[in-house]
């Protein structure tokens, strides 16, 4: 369940962050509601995750996977492109998430 909770937290955060641009500084009601509800869900499920996964590991996974997915959402939803250094950096984030999940005893598998 701990990784299901973390997955829900990540997906909710990605929806909220992606809707943040569409909210146009909270002037659009529907995207603004998605932002608020998404972050509430994200933090709630992240708090559940912290019962079984150390905060540093949970946050590293939450933010790392979130960065990758928000970057992909920006590309597909808003036609935002990334240059080579940005793509390399995102690749390193992905590598870091893999290292944590495969090799870290702190990840509490």
C-alpha positions as CSV (number, residue, x, y, z in Angstrom):
1,X,0.0,0.0,0.0
2,X,2.8,2.4,0.8
3,X,3.9,2.6,-2.9
4,X,0.2,2.9,-4.0
5,X,-0.2,5.9,-1.7
6,X,3.0,7.4,-3.1
7,X,1.8,6.8,-6.7
8,X,-1.5,8.5,-5.9
9,X,0.4,11.4,-4.4
10,X,2.6,11.8,-7.4
11,X,-0.3,11.6,-9.9
12,X,-2.4,14.1,-7.9
13,X,0.6,16.5,-7.8
14,X,1.2,16.2,-11.5
15,X,-2.4,17.0,-12.3
16,X,-2.4,19.9,-9.9
17,X,0.9,21.3,-11.2
18,X,-0.2,20.9,-14.8
19,X,-3.5,22.7,-14.1
20,X,-1.6,25.5,-12.4
21,X,-0.6,27.0,-15.8
22,X,-4.2,26.6,-17.1
23,X,-5.6,28.3,-14.1
24,X,-4.0,31.6,-15.3
25,X,-3.2,32.9,-11.9
26,X,-6.4,31.3,-10.4
27,X,-8.6,33.4,-12.8
28,X,-10.1,30.2,-14.4
29,X,-12.4,28.4,-11.9
30,X,-12.2,24.8,-13.2
31,X,-8.4,24.6,-13.5
32,X,-8.1,26.4,-10.1
33,X,-10.3,23.8,-8.4
34,X,-8.2,21.0,-10.0
35,X,-5.0,22.7,-8.5
36,X,-6.4,23.0,-5.0
37,X,-8.0,19.5,-4.9
38,X,-5.0,18.0,-6.6
39,X,-2.6,19.4,-4.0
40,X,-4.8,18.4,-1.1
41,X,-5.0,14.8,-2.4
42,X,-1.2,14.8,-3.1
43,X,-0.2,16.0,0.4
44,X,-2.7,13.7,2.1
45,X,-1.4,10.6,0.3
46,X,2.2,11.7,0.8
47,X,1.5,12.0,4.5
48,X,0.2,8.4,4.5
49,X,3.3,7.3,2.7
50,X,5.5,8.8,5.4
51,X,4.1,6.3,7.9
52,X,6.3,3.6,6.2
53,X,8.8,5.3,4.0
54,X,11.5,7.7,5.3
55,X,10.7,11.3,4.5
56,X,13.8,11.9,2.5
57,X,13.2,8.8,0.3
58,X,9.5,9.5,-0.2
59,X,10.2,13.2,-1.1
60,X,13.0,12.3,-3.5
61,X,10.7,9.8,-5.3
62,X,7.7,12.1,-5.2
63,X,9.6,15.1,-6.5
64,X,11.8,13.2,-9.0
65,X,9.0,11.3,-10.6
66,X,6.8,14.4,-10.5
67,X,9.5,16.5,-12.3
68,X,9.7,13.9,-15.1
69,X,5.9,13.6,-15.5
70,X,5.2,17.4,-15.3
71,X,7.9,17.9,-17.9
72,X,6.1,15.4,-20.1
73,X,2.7,17.0,-19.4
74,X,4.2,20.4,-20.4
75,X,5.4,19.0,-23.6
76,X,2.1,17.4,-24.6
77,X,-0.4,19.9,-23.1
78,X,1.4,23.2,-23.6
79,X,3.9,22.4,-26.4
80,X,6.8,23.3,-24.2
81,X,10.1,21.9,-25.4
82,X,13.3,21.1,-23.5
83,X,16.8,21.6,-24.6
84,X,19.6,18.9,-24.4
85,X,20.8,20.0,-20.9
86,X,17.3,19.8,-19.5
87,X,16.7,16.4,-21.0
88,X,20.1,15.2,-19.6
89,X,19.1,16.5,-16.2
90,X,15.8,14.7,-16.4
91,X,17.6,11.6,-17.4
92,X,19.8,11.9,-14.3
93,X,16.6,12.3,-12.1
94,X,15.2,9.1,-13.6
95,X,18.5,7.3,-12.9
96,X,18.4,8.6,-9.4
97,X,14.9,7.3,-8.8
98,X,16.0,3.9,-10.2
99,X,19.1,3.8,-7.9
100,X,16.9,4.6,-4.9
101,X,14.4,1.9,-5.7
102,X,16.8,-0.8,-6.7
103,X,19.7,-0.3,-4.4
104,X,18.6,1.6,-1.3
105,X,17.8,-0.3,1.9
106,X,16.2,3.0,3.1
107,X,13.4,2.7,0.5
108,X,11.8,0.1,2.7
109,X,10.8,-2.4,0.0
